[in-house]
Amino acid sequence: MKTKTMGGEKTTVGAEHGADGAGRNAMVEGGGRLVVDSIRIEYRHPVTRLPFCAVEEASLSVSPGEIVSIVGPSGCGKSTLLGAIGGLVPFSQGSITLDGQPVSAAGTDRAVVFQKPALLPWRTALNNVAYPLRLQGVRRSEATRRARAALDRVGLGGFADHYPDQLSGGMQQRVNLARALVVEPELLLLDEPFASVDAQMRQILQDEILSLLDHRSLSAVFVTHQIDEAVLVGDTIVVMSRGPGSRIRAVVDVPLSRPRSPEVRRSAEFQALVDQVWGIVREEIADEFVQLRTSQAD
């Protein structure tokens, strides 16, 4: 059974789907490999220069081998929260720990896959993947060996000598994924990694992500706008409230077995979970429209 938070109070959500995953992400109380405890993220608005609160308070945990998907209305701070976990975005209160160690900056124990590959155009796919290892001081021969193995894992072993402009968008994102995996992180952070590819390639990459994460038993945090994608990939769904000043609105367990085949999309249980999460997100969007209309009337 999972919990959700609204205004500091907790109620159950997702209990009707069973308790085989109970306790795996019961907010901070259950502990975990990653623990985000009551963090607040604020900064100065780039236009007004006034203080702006992106995330009012957020708490969650990720257990070893668990994949947590984060969804919510546009502008709710999903990517901002992920950036804080990655050590790329500062937070003003609360704490983030990974395996008991505080997170305050980027580190080799975490790897981030962004929406756009951002590959170095003058480096081949092989050298792009090997690059972070070379920055860590790994010998060239060892970095090359590990980079080739990572490219093989994402199905691009035959394209090692190709430059980014010789690869399709989907292939570039797979190189990006290989570059993240090659450093063997404890935690993989994915920020809408399929947003820039077409629907067909998106489904192919979803299946590859599933295979890779199941094979490696990695802990991961996966940000997406697509609720069906969140359910397909995640063991747990974290739903954020609308922004600014977002909070964790709900935490929903996904009791679908692993390894998770692509055919699970057609199951009634999968669709019920999608409908449940969408219902929570829809409430947040509807409340935002009500508030907007009320303010306009005033």
Sequence and secondary structure as in RCSB ss.txt:
>XXXX:A:sequence
MKTKTMGGEKTTVGAEHGADGAGRNAMVEGGGRLVVDSIRIEYRHPVTRLPFCAVEEASLSVSPGEIVSIVGPSG
CGKSTLLGAIGGLVPFSQGSITLDGQPVSAAGTDRAVVFQKPALLPWRTALNNVAYPLRLQGVRRSEATRRARAA
LDRVGLGGFADHYPDQLSGGMQQRVNLARALVVEPELLLLDEPFASVDAQMRQILQDEILSLLDHRSLSAVFVTH
QIDEAVLVGDTIVVMSRGPGSRIRAVVDVPLSRPRSPEVRRSAEFQALVDQVWGIVREEIADEFVQLRTSQAD
>XXXX:A:secstr
 EEEEETTEEEEESGGG STTTTTT TGGG  SEEEEEEEEEEE TTT  EEEEEEEEEEEE TT EEEEE STT
SSHHHHHHHHTTSS  SEEEEEETTEE  S  TTEEEE SS    TTS HHHHHHHHHHHTT  HHHHHHHHHHH
HHHTT GGGTT  GGGS HHHHHHHHHHHHHTT  SEEEEESTTTTS HHHHHHHHHHHHHHHHHHT EEEEE S
 HHHHHHH SEEEEE  SSSEEEEEEEE    SS  GGGGGSHHHHHHHHHHHHHHHHHHHHHHHHHHHHHH 
